[in-house]
Amino acid sequence: MQVAREEGLPFGQRDKTYNSRLAQELGKWAESKGKGQVYHDAVFRAYFAEGKNIGNISELVALSGSLTLPEEEARKVLRERSFKELVDRDWQRSYRMGVHAVPTFLCGGQFLVGAVPYETLEKLMDDSSVSKRQQ
C-alpha cells in the first residue's frame, strides 16, 4: 500500500480476494476490441481500489459497459467462455517459463518477482541493455 501511495496508484482496503479468471478472459476480448489497456486499468481500479468482485459476471459486464464495450456481447463472451483457450495458453506459457507469481518481470533471462522498487526494475533493464525511451 505504501508503494501504491508513493506512485499515486489507487489502492484501497480489501477484505476479500476474488478469482480473476473471468476478468482475464474478458480482458482478452477487450484487447480484441482495441480497449485492452483501458479495460485492464479499470479492472485494477475496481479490484484494488474499490474492492469489487471481479469474478462476478454482473460486475464485469457493468464494467465493460462503463468503457463503452457492448454489455450483451461481454455477457455472451463470459457465458460461453469464448476466450478461455487464449488465457489457458498464456498460463501454460508462463508456467513453462517458470513464472508462478505476479507480478513477475522477465528481461534478458532474469526474473524479478513481486512488487520491487523502481531502482531494482531499472537495474534489470540496464543489465539487459534495454535502452531508455526518449521523451
ZIBELRA-V375627 format. One record per pair of residues at least 4 apart in sequence whose ideal C-beta (glycine too) atoms are under 6 Angstrom apart, sorted by the first residue. I is the first residue (numbers start at 1). J is the second residue. D is the distance in Angstrom with one decimal. If there is no record, write none. Layout:
I;J;D / I;J;D
This chain:
1;11;5.4 / 3;115;5.7 / 4;9;4.1 / 4;11;3.6 / 10;45;5.2 / 10;49;3.5 / 11;48;5.3 / 11;49;5.9 / 12;49;4.8 / 12;51;5.9 / 14;51;4.9 / 18;53;4.7 / 18;54;5.4 / 18;55;4.3 / 19;55;4.2 / 20;24;5.8 / 20;54;5.6 / 22;55;5.8 / 22;78;5.7 / 23;43;5.2 / 23;54;4.2 / 24;87;4.9 / 25;83;4.4 / 25;84;5.8 / 25;87;5.2 / 26;60;5.3 / 27;39;5.7 / 27;40;5.9 / 28;83;3.9 / 28;86;4.8 / 29;77;4.7 / 29;83;5.3 / 30;35;4.6 / 30;36;5.2 / 30;39;3.5 / 31;36;3.4 / 35;39;5.2 / 35;67;5.8 / 35;69;5.9 / 38;67;5.5 / 42;63;5.6 / 42;67;6.0 / 43;54;5.7 / 44;48;5.7 / 45;49;4.8 / 46;50;5.3 / 46;52;4.2 / 46;63;5.9 / 47;54;4.9 / 52;59;5.4 / 53;59;5.5 / 57;78;5.1 / 61;71;5.1 / 61;74;5.0 / 61;75;5.1 / 64;69;4.0 / 64;71;5.8 / 64;74;3.9 / 65;71;4.3 / 69;74;5.9 / 76;80;5.9 / 77;82;4.7 / 94;99;4.0 / 99;104;4.6 / 101;113;5.2 / 104;113;5.1 / 105;112;4.3 / 106;111;5.6 / 107;124;5.3 / 107;128;4.4 / 108;128;3.1 / 110;124;6.0 / 112;116;5.3 / 112;124;5.7 / 116;120;4.1 / 123;127;6.0 / 125;130;4.1
